[in-house]
């Protein structure tokens, strides 16, 4: 239980195509990709900020 087989994946893709249509899916994927890119950028920025603060405190 919990694993997705080939049949389930094909069924999910078919449902998504029916709900959104073929023209809307590339727009959705583009939005999802830009969202992931922004998330990674923000996560990377948070990791760098404390390091910069530590350097300032050491001076």
C-alpha positions as CSV (number, residue, x, y, z in Angstrom):
1,X,0.0,0.0,0.0
2,X,1.3,3.5,-0.8
3,X,3.1,2.6,-4.0
4,X,1.9,4.0,-7.3
5,X,2.0,1.5,-10.2
6,X,1.9,2.2,-13.9
7,X,-1.8,1.9,-14.1
8,X,-2.4,4.5,-11.3
9,X,0.1,7.0,-12.8
10,X,-1.7,6.7,-16.2
11,X,-5.0,7.2,-14.5
12,X,-3.8,10.3,-12.7
13,X,-2.4,11.8,-15.9
14,X,-5.7,11.1,-17.7
15,X,-7.7,12.8,-15.0
16,X,-5.3,15.8,-15.0
17,X,-5.7,16.1,-18.8
18,X,-9.5,16.0,-18.5
19,X,-9.6,18.6,-15.7
20,X,-7.1,21.1,-17.1
21,X,-6.9,20.4,-20.8
22,X,-3.7,20.1,-22.9
23,X,-3.2,23.8,-23.3
24,X,-3.2,24.6,-19.6
25,X,-0.8,22.0,-18.4
26,X,2.4,23.7,-19.8
27,X,1.4,26.9,-18.0
28,X,0.9,24.9,-14.7
29,X,4.3,23.2,-15.0
30,X,5.9,26.6,-15.7
31,X,4.4,28.1,-12.6
32,X,5.4,25.0,-10.6
33,X,8.9,25.2,-11.8
34,X,9.2,28.9,-11.0
35,X,7.8,28.3,-7.6
36,X,10.4,25.6,-6.9
37,X,13.1,27.9,-8.1
38,X,12.0,30.7,-5.8
39,X,11.8,28.2,-2.9
40,X,15.4,27.0,-3.5
41,X,16.6,30.6,-3.9
42,X,14.9,31.6,-0.6
43,X,16.3,28.5,1.2
44,X,19.8,29.2,0.0
45,X,19.5,32.9,1.0
46,X,18.5,31.9,4.5
47,X,21.5,29.6,4.8
48,X,23.9,32.4,3.7
49,X,22.5,35.2,5.9
50,X,23.5,33.7,9.3
51,X,27.0,33.0,8.0
52,X,27.3,36.6,7.0
53,X,26.1,37.7,10.4
54,X,28.6,35.5,12.2
55,X,31.5,37.1,10.1
56,X,30.3,40.6,11.1
57,X,30.1,39.6,14.8
58,X,33.7,38.2,14.7
59,X,35.2,41.6,13.5
